[in-house]
Amino acid sequence: MREFVYFSQSARTSGNFDANKLMEAGRMDIAIHSFIQGVFLSHGFRKDAIFHFIFYGQPDPPKHIQIQITDELEISKKDVGNLIKKILYKYKQGKKTEVMPGCWIEKKNFFEIIGEMNKEGKQIFILDKKGEDIRKAKIKNDCVFILGDHEGLPKKELKRLKEIATSVSVGNKMYFASQTVAVVNNELDYRGI
């Protein structure tokens, strides 16, 4: 199973944003494009991928949303913003709630999520332009790739993260977050992971 963790310092943590003004919702547009590249295929979905959003924006940070596509989940690319709104609206204090099939929300911070993945024995990677070339990296089947929004990961978190994760690069240019997700998926597909 491949997993992506998308971190945003500014993405809204409640559903009260206008799905037509995603840039004003803490650059929710970047989150949506990254998710689309993570789980959508030309005529289908990746059922071997789990996508995590970790939002630290206002009014109630942090929020962790986990989505894995299931046969029961009705979703299209044009409705991802509304899906995230619905999930945020359905948050229940003190609980991890399954809002709809494969869609979960809870209040949990970045390092709690990554720490749990580390304890489960998952191989954790940080997408970083200065990291090892992804084409040369050894990657196991249970892998996690962490990326940030347009502001990246905060330096304090990045320093702690590098103690348990390996930095990998998808190239020597600065790509959009969504593009890095597409490149990672392509590399894993070629390897049969």
KEVOSE-772538 format. One record per atom (N, C-alpha, C): x, y, z; residue number from 1; residue in one letter. Coordinates in steps of 0.1 Angstrom, whole numbers. Layout:
N
NODE:X:Y:Z:NUM:a;
...
***
This chain:
193
NODE:8:-12:0:1:m;
NODE:0:0:0:1:m;
NODE:9:12:0:1:m;
NODE:6:22:-9:2:r;
NODE:13:34:-9:2:r;
NODE:4:45:-2:2:r;
NODE:11:54:5:3:e;
NODE:3:65:12:3:e;
NODE:10:78:9:3:e;
NODE:2:88:8:4:f;
NODE:7:102:7:4:f;
NODE:1:110:19:4:f;
NODE:10:118:24:5:v;
NODE:6:127:35:5:v;
NODE:9:141:30:5:v;
NODE:-2:149:29:6:y;
NODE:-1:163:24:6:y;
NODE:-3:172:36:6:y;
NODE:7:180:39:7:f;
NODE:6:189:50:7:f;
NODE:4:204:45:7:f;
NODE:-5:210:52:8:s;
NODE:-8:225:49:8:s;
NODE:-9:232:62:8:s;
NODE:-1:243:63:9:q;
NODE:-1:252:75:9:q;
NODE:-14:261:74:9:q;
NODE:-19:263:62:10:s;
NODE:-30:273:61:10:s;
NODE:-44:267:57:10:s;
NODE:-45:255:53:11:a;
NODE:-58:250:48:11:a;
NODE:-68:250:59:11:a;
NODE:-80:254:55:12:r;
NODE:-91:255:65:12:r;
NODE:-94:242:72:12:r;
NODE:-97:243:85:13:t;
NODE:-100:232:93:13:t;
NODE:-115:231:97:13:t;
NODE:-123:238:89:14:s;
NODE:-138:236:91:14:s;
NODE:-143:237:76:14:s;
NODE:-155:232:74:15:g;
NODE:-161:232:61:15:g;
NODE:-167:245:56:15:g;
NODE:-166:255:64:16:n;
NODE:-172:268:60:16:n;
NODE:-163:276:51:16:n;
NODE:-160:271:39:17:f;
NODE:-153:278:29:17:f;
NODE:-161:276:16:17:f;
NODE:-159:286:7:18:d;
NODE:-165:285:-6:18:d;
NODE:-158:276:-15:18:d;
NODE:-164:266:-20:19:a;
NODE:-157:256:-29:19:a;
NODE:-153:262:-42:19:a;
NODE:-158:274:-45:20:n;
NODE:-155:281:-58:20:n;
NODE:-143:291:-55:20:n;
NODE:-139:293:-43:21:k;
NODE:-128:302:-39:21:k;
NODE:-118:294:-31:21:k;
NODE:-112:284:-37:22:l;
NODE:-103:275:-30:22:l;
NODE:-90:282:-26:22:l;
NODE:-85:292:-33:23:m;
NODE:-73:298:-30:23:m;
NODE:-75:306:-17:23:m;
NODE:-87:311:-14:24:e;
NODE:-90:318:-2:24:e;
NODE:-92:309:10:24:e;
NODE:-92:296:8:25:a;
NODE:-94:286:19:25:a;
NODE:-81:280:23:25:a;
NODE:-71:288:23:26:g;
NODE:-57:283:27:26:g;
NODE:-51:274:16:26:g;
NODE:-53:279:3:27:r;
NODE:-48:272:-8:27:r;
NODE:-53:257:-9:27:r;
NODE:-66:255:-6:28:m;
NODE:-72:242:-7:28:m;
NODE:-71:237:-22:28:m;
NODE:-69:246:-31:29:d;
NODE:-67:241:-45:29:d;
NODE:-55:232:-47:29:d;
NODE:-45:235:-40:30:i;
NODE:-32:227:-40:30:i;
NODE:-35:213:-35:30:i;
NODE:-42:213:-23:31:a;
NODE:-46:200:-17:31:a;
NODE:-54:191:-27:31:a;
NODE:-64:198:-33:32:i;
NODE:-73:190:-42:32:i;
NODE:-65:185:-54:32:i;
NODE:-57:193:-60:33:h;
NODE:-49:188:-72:33:h;
NODE:-40:177:-68:33:h;
NODE:-34:178:-56:34:s;
NODE:-25:167:-51:34:s;
NODE:-33:154:-49:34:s;
NODE:-45:155:-43:35:f;
NODE:-53:144:-41:35:f;
NODE:-57:137:-54:35:f;
NODE:-61:145:-64:36:i;
NODE:-65:140:-77:36:i;
NODE:-53:132:-83:36:i;
NODE:-41:137:-83:37:q;
NODE:-29:130:-88:37:q;
NODE:-26:118:-80:37:q;
NODE:-30:118:-67:38:g;
NODE:-27:106:-59:38:g;
NODE:-36:94:-61:38:g;
NODE:-49:97:-64:39:v;
NODE:-58:85:-64:39:v;
NODE:-66:84:-77:39:v;
NODE:-66:93:-86:40:f;
NODE:-74:92:-98:40:f;
NODE:-65:86:-109:40:f;
NODE:-71:78:-118:41:l;
NODE:-65:73:-130:41:l;
NODE:-74:78:-142:41:l;
NODE:-70:76:-154:42:s;
NODE:-77:80:-165:42:s;
NODE:-92:75:-165:42:s;
NODE:-94:62:-163:43:h;
NODE:-107:57:-163:43:h;
NODE:-109:49:-150:43:h;
NODE:-105:54:-139:44:g;
NODE:-106:46:-127:44:g;
NODE:-99:53:-115:44:g;
NODE:-97:45:-105:45:f;
NODE:-91:50:-93:45:f;
NODE:-80:41:-88:45:f;
NODE:-71:46:-80:46:r;
NODE:-61:38:-74:46:r;
NODE:-66:33:-60:46:r;
NODE:-69:20:-59:47:k;
NODE:-74:15:-47:47:k;
NODE:-62:10:-38:47:k;
NODE:-50:11:-43:48:d;
NODE:-38:7:-36:48:d;
NODE:-31:20:-29:48:d;
NODE:-39:31:-28:49:a;
NODE:-33:43:-23:49:a;
NODE:-42:49:-12:49:a;
NODE:-36:54:-2:50:i;
NODE:-43:61:9:50:i;
NODE:-38:75:9:50:i;
NODE:-47:85:9:51:f;
NODE:-43:99:9:51:f;
NODE:-47:105:22:51:f;
NODE:-37:112:29:52:h;
NODE:-39:119:41:52:h;
NODE:-37:134:39:52:h;
NODE:-47:141:44:53:f;
NODE:-45:156:45:53:f;
NODE:-43:159:60:53:f;
NODE:-33:168:63:54:i;
NODE:-31:173:76:54:i;
NODE:-32:188:75:54:i;
NODE:-42:194:80:55:f;
NODE:-45:208:79:55:f;
NODE:-43:215:92:55:f;
NODE:-35:226:92:56:y;
NODE:-32:234:104:56:y;
NODE:-38:248:103:56:y;
NODE:-47:251:94:57:g;
NODE:-53:264:93:57:g;
NODE:-64:266:103:57:g;
NODE:-70:278:102:58:q;
NODE:-80:282:112:58:q;
NODE:-94:275:107:58:q;
NODE:-103:273:116:59:p;
NODE:-104:279:129:59:p;
NODE:-101:268:140:59:p;
NODE:-98:255:137:60:d;
NODE:-97:245:147:60:d;
NODE:-87:235:143:60:d;
NODE:-74:239:143:61:p;
NODE:-63:230:139:61:p;
NODE:-59:220:151:61:p;
NODE:-53:209:148:62:p;
NODE:-51:203:135:62:p;
NODE:-62:194:131:62:p;
NODE:-64:191:118:63:k;
NODE:-74:182:114:63:k;
NODE:-66:172:104:63:k;
NODE:-69:159:106:64:h;
NODE:-64:148:98:64:h;
NODE:-76:142:91:64:h;
NODE:-75:142:77:65:i;
NODE:-85:136:69:65:i;
NODE:-77:124:61:65:i;
NODE:-83:113:62:66:q;
NODE:-78:101:55:66:q;
NODE:-88:96:45:66:q;
NODE:-84:94:32:67:i;
NODE:-93:89:22:67:i;
NODE:-86:78:14:67:i;
NODE:-94:67:14:68:q;
NODE:-90:56:5:68:q;
NODE:-103:53:-4:68:q;
NODE:-100:52:-17:69:i;
NODE:-112:50:-26:69:i;
NODE:-117:36:-24:69:i;
NODE:-130:35:-23:70:t;
NODE:-137:22:-22:70:t;
NODE:-148:22:-33:70:t;
NODE:-153:10:-36:71:d;
NODE:-164:9:-46:71:d;
NODE:-176:17:-41:71:d;
NODE:-178:19:-28:72:e;
NODE:-190:25:-23:72:e;
NODE:-189:41:-24:72:e;
NODE:-177:46:-25:73:l;
NODE:-175:60:-25:73:l;
NODE:-178:66:-39:73:l;
NODE:-188:75:-39:74:e;
NODE:-190:82:-52:74:e;
NODE:-183:95:-52:74:e;
NODE:-174:96:-62:75:i;
NODE:-165:108:-63:75:i;
NODE:-161:111:-77:75:i;
NODE:-160:124:-80:76:s;
NODE:-155:128:-93:76:s;
NODE:-145:139:-90:76:s;
NODE:-136:142:-100:77:k;
NODE:-126:152:-98:77:k;
NODE:-132:166:-95:77:k;
NODE:-144:169:-102:78:k;
NODE:-150:182:-100:78:k;
NODE:-156:184:-86:78:k;
NODE:-158:173:-79:79:d;
NODE:-165:174:-66:79:d;
NODE:-155:172:-54:79:d;
NODE:-142:172:-56:80:v;
NODE:-133:169:-45:80:v;
NODE:-134:180:-34:80:v;
NODE:-135:193:-38:81:g;
NODE:-136:204:-29:81:g;
NODE:-149:202:-20:81:g;
NODE:-160:198:-26:82:n;
NODE:-172:196:-18:82:n;
NODE:-170:184:-9:82:n;
NODE:-163:173:-14:83:l;
NODE:-161:162:-5:83:l;
NODE:-153:166:7:83:l;
NODE:-143:174:6:84:i;
NODE:-135:178:17:84:i;
NODE:-143:187:27:84:i;
NODE:-151:196:21:85:k;
NODE:-160:204:29:85:k;
NODE:-169:195:38:85:k;
NODE:-176:185:32:86:k;
NODE:-185:175:39:86:k;
NODE:-177:168:50:86:k;
NODE:-165:163:47:87:i;
NODE:-157:156:57:87:i;
NODE:-154:165:69:87:i;
NODE:-150:178:66:88:l;
NODE:-147:187:77:88:l;
NODE:-159:190:85:88:l;
NODE:-171:192:79:89:y;
NODE:-183:195:86:89:y;
NODE:-187:183:95:89:y;
NODE:-184:171:92:90:k;
NODE:-188:159:100:90:k;
NODE:-178:156:111:90:k;
NODE:-168:164:113:91:y;
NODE:-159:162:124:91:y;
NODE:-167:161:138:91:y;
NODE:-163:151:146:92:k;
NODE:-169:150:159:92:k;
NODE:-158:150:169:92:k;
NODE:-158:159:179:93:q;
NODE:-148:161:188:93:q;
NODE:-144:148:196:93:q;
NODE:-131:145:196:94:g;
NODE:-127:134:204:94:g;
NODE:-128:120:197:94:g;
NODE:-132:120:184:95:k;
NODE:-135:107:177:95:k;
NODE:-128:108:164:95:k;
NODE:-124:96:159:96:k;
NODE:-121:94:145:96:k;
NODE:-134:89:139:96:k;
NODE:-139:97:130:97:t;
NODE:-152:94:124:97:t;
NODE:-151:90:109:97:t;
NODE:-158:79:105:98:e;
NODE:-159:76:91:98:e;
NODE:-171:83:86:98:e;
NODE:-169:93:78:99:v;
NODE:-179:102:73:99:v;
NODE:-187:96:62:99:v;
NODE:-180:89:53:100:m;
NODE:-186:81:42:100:m;
NODE:-176:70:39:100:m;
NODE:-179:60:31:101:p;
NODE:-170:49:29:101:p;
NODE:-156:53:25:101:p;
NODE:-146:49:34:102:g;
NODE:-132:52:31:102:g;
NODE:-127:66:35:102:g;
NODE:-136:75:40:103:c;
NODE:-133:88:44:103:c;
NODE:-134:91:59:103:c;
NODE:-123:94:65:104:w;
NODE:-122:95:79:104:w;
NODE:-117:109:83:104:w;
NODE:-121:114:95:105:i;
NODE:-116:127:100:105:i;
NODE:-114:125:115:105:i;
NODE:-104:132:120:106:e;
NODE:-100:132:134:106:e;
NODE:-92:145:136:106:e;
NODE:-90:148:149:107:k;
NODE:-82:159:153:107:k;
NODE:-69:152:158:107:k;
NODE:-59:153:150:108:k;
NODE:-46:146:153:108:k;
NODE:-35:154:146:108:k;
NODE:-24:156:153:109:n;
NODE:-13:164:147:109:n;
NODE:-4:156:138:109:n;
NODE:4:163:131:110:f;
NODE:13:158:121:110:f;
NODE:22:147:126:110:f;
NODE:28:149:138:111:f;
NODE:38:140:143:111:f;
NODE:31:128:149:111:f;
NODE:19:129:154:112:e;
NODE:11:117:158:112:e;
NODE:9:108:147:112:e;
NODE:5:113:136:113:i;
NODE:2:105:124:113:i;
NODE:14:98:119:113:i;
NODE:25:106:117:114:i;
NODE:38:100:112:114:i;
NODE:43:90:122:114:i;
NODE:42:93:135:115:g;
NODE:47:84:145:115:g;
NODE:40:71:145:115:g;
NODE:27:71:143:116:e;
NODE:19:59:141:116:e;
NODE:24:51:129:116:e;
NODE:26:57:118:117:m;
NODE:31:51:106:117:m;
NODE:44:44:108:117:m;
NODE:53:51:115:118:n;
NODE:66:46:118:118:n;
NODE:66:34:127:118:n;
NODE:57:34:137:119:k;
NODE:55:22:146:119:k;
NODE:50:10:138:119:k;
NODE:42:13:128:120:e;
NODE:36:2:120:120:e;
NODE:46:-4:110:120:e;
NODE:58:2:110:121:g;
NODE:69:-3:102:121:g;
NODE:69:2:87:121:g;
NODE:61:12:85:122:k;
NODE:61:18:71:122:k;
NODE:74:26:68:122:k;
NODE:78:25:56:123:q;
NODE:90:32:52:123:q;
NODE:85:46:48:123:q;
NODE:91:56:54:124:i;
NODE:87:70:53:124:i;
NODE:97:78:45:124:i;
NODE:92:86:35:125:f;
NODE:100:94:27:125:f;
NODE:95:109:28:125:f;
NODE:104:118:27:126:i;
NODE:100:132:26:126:i;
NODE:104:136:11:126:i;
NODE:94:142:4:127:l;
NODE:97:147:-9:127:l;
NODE:105:161:-8:127:l;
NODE:117:161:-12:128:d;
NODE:126:172:-10:128:d;
NODE:136:173:-22:128:d;
NODE:136:185:-28:129:k;
NODE:145:187:-40:129:k;
NODE:159:183:-37:129:k;
NODE:164:184:-25:130:k;
NODE:178:181:-21:130:k;
NODE:180:166:-17:130:k;
NODE:169:158:-18:131:g;
NODE:170:144:-14:131:g;
NODE:177:135:-24:131:g;
NODE:178:122:-20:132:e;
NODE:183:112:-29:132:e;
NODE:174:111:-41:132:e;
NODE:179:108:-53:133:d;
NODE:171:106:-65:133:d;
NODE:162:94:-62:133:d;
NODE:149:96:-64:134:i;
NODE:139:86:-62:134:i;
NODE:141:73:-70:134:i;
NODE:147:75:-82:135:r;
NODE:150:63:-91:135:r;
NODE:161:54:-85:135:r;
NODE:169:59:-76:136:k;
NODE:179:51:-70:136:k;
NODE:176:46:-56:136:k;
NODE:165:52:-50:137:a;
NODE:161:48:-36:137:a;
NODE:155:34:-35:137:a;
NODE:158:27:-24:138:k;
NODE:152:15:-22:138:k;
NODE:138:17:-15:138:k;
NODE:128:12:-21:139:i;
NODE:114:15:-16:139:i;
NODE:107:2:-14:139:i;
NODE:102:0:-2:140:k;
NODE:94:-12:1:140:k;
NODE:79:-10:-3:140:k;
NODE:72:-21:-2:141:n;
NODE:57:-20:-5:141:n;
NODE:49:-11:4:141:n;
NODE:51:-11:17:142:d;
NODE:44:-2:26:142:d;
NODE:52:11:27:142:d;
NODE:49:20:18:143:c;
NODE:57:33:18:143:c;
NODE:48:45:19:143:c;
NODE:54:55:25:144:v;
NODE:46:68:28:144:v;
NODE:55:79:22:144:v;
NODE:48:88:15:145:f;
NODE:55:100:9:145:f;
NODE:49:112:15:145:f;
NODE:57:121:21:146:i;
NODE:52:133:27:146:i;
NODE:56:145:19:146:i;
NODE:46:154:17:147:l;
NODE:48:166:9:147:l;
NODE:41:178:16:147:l;
NODE:45:189:13:148:g;
NODE:39:201:18:148:g;
NODE:32:209:7:148:g;
NODE:25:219:11:149:d;
NODE:18:228:2:149:d;
NODE:29:238:-4:149:d;
NODE:24:249:-9:150:h;
NODE:33:259:-15:150:h;
NODE:43:265:-5:150:h;
NODE:40:264:8:151:e;
NODE:49:269:18:151:e;
NODE:59:258:23:151:e;
NODE:56:246:19:152:g;
NODE:65:234:23:152:g;
NODE:62:230:37:152:g;
NODE:71:222:43:153:l;
NODE:70:218:57:153:l;
NODE:77:228:65:153:l;
NODE:72:231:77:154:p;
NODE:79:240:86:154:p;
NODE:93:234:90:154:p;
NODE:103:243:91:155:k;
NODE:116:238:94:155:k;
NODE:118:230:107:155:k;
NODE:110:234:117:156:k;
NODE:111:226:130:156:k;
NODE:106:212:128:156:k;
NODE:95:211:121:157:e;
NODE:89:197:118:157:e;
NODE:98:189:109:157:e;
NODE:104:196:99:158:l;
NODE:113:190:89:158:l;
NODE:125:184:96:158:l;
NODE:131:191:106:159:k;
NODE:142:187:113:159:k;
NODE:139:174:121:159:k;
NODE:128:174:128:160:r;
NODE:124:162:135:160:r;
NODE:121:150:126:160:r;
NODE:114:153:115:161:l;
NODE:110:143:105:161:l;
NODE:122:136:99:161:l;
NODE:133:143:97:162:k;
NODE:145:137:91:162:k;
NODE:151:127:100:162:k;
NODE:148:126:112:163:e;
NODE:153:116:121:163:e;
NODE:147:102:118:163:e;
NODE:135:102:113:164:i;
NODE:128:89:110:164:i;
NODE:125:87:95:164:i;
NODE:128:97:87:165:a;
NODE:124:96:73:165:a;
NODE:136:98:64:165:a;
NODE:135:93:51:166:t;
NODE:145:95:41:166:t;
NODE:140:106:31:166:t;
NODE:149:115:28:167:s;
NODE:146:125:18:167:s;
NODE:148:120:4:167:s;
NODE:138:121:-5:168:v;
NODE:140:117:-19:168:v;
NODE:135:129:-28:168:v;
NODE:141:129:-39:169:s;
NODE:138:140:-49:169:s;
NODE:133:134:-62:169:s;
NODE:123:141:-68:170:v;
NODE:118:137:-81:170:v;
NODE:125:144:-92:170:v;
NODE:134:153:-89:171:g;
NODE:141:160:-100:171:g;
NODE:148:172:-94:171:g;
NODE:155:179:-103:172:n;
NODE:163:191:-98:172:n;
NODE:156:204:-100:172:n;
NODE:143:203:-104:173:k;
NODE:135:215:-106:173:k;
NODE:125:215:-94:173:k;
NODE:119:227:-91:174:m;
NODE:109:228:-81:174:m;
NODE:95:226:-88:174:m;
NODE:88:215:-85:175:y;
NODE:76:211:-91:175:y;
NODE:64:215:-82:175:y;
NODE:52:216:-88:176:f;
NODE:40:217:-80:176:f;
NODE:39:204:-71:176:f;
NODE:32:206:-60:177:a;
NODE:30:194:-51:177:a;
NODE:23:183:-59:177:a;
NODE:13:187:-66:178:s;
NODE:5:176:-74:178:s;
NODE:14:169:-84:178:s;
NODE:23:176:-90:179:q;
NODE:32:170:-100:179:q;
NODE:41:160:-93:179:q;
NODE:46:163:-81:180:t;
NODE:55:153:-74:180:t;
NODE:47:141:-71:180:t;
NODE:34:142:-67:181:v;
NODE:26:130:-65:181:v;
NODE:25:121:-77:181:v;
NODE:23:128:-89:182:a;
NODE:22:120:-101:182:a;
NODE:35:113:-104:182:a;
NODE:46:120:-102:183:v;
NODE:59:114:-105:183:v;
NODE:62:102:-96:183:v;
NODE:58:103:-83:184:v;
NODE:60:92:-73:184:v;
NODE:51:80:-78:184:v;
NODE:39:83:-81:185:n;
NODE:30:72:-85:185:n;
NODE:36:65:-98:185:n;
NODE:41:73:-107:186:n;
NODE:46:67:-119:186:n;
NODE:58:58:-116:186:n;
NODE:67:63:-107:187:e;
NODE:79:55:-103:187:e;
NODE:75:42:-96:187:e;
NODE:65:43:-87:188:l;
NODE:60:31:-80:188:l;
NODE:53:21:-90:188:l;
NODE:46:26:-99:189:d;
NODE:39:18:-109:189:d;
NODE:50:10:-117:189:d;
NODE:60:17:-122:190:y;
NODE:71:11:-129:190:y;
NODE:78:-1:-121:190:y;
NODE:79:1:-108:191:r;
NODE:85:-9:-100:191:r;
NODE:76:-20:-96:191:r;
NODE:63:-18:-98:192:g;
NODE:53:-28:-94:192:g;
NODE:50:-28:-79:192:g;
NODE:52:-16:-73:193:i;
NODE:50:-15:-58:193:i;
NODE:36:-11:-56:193:i;
***
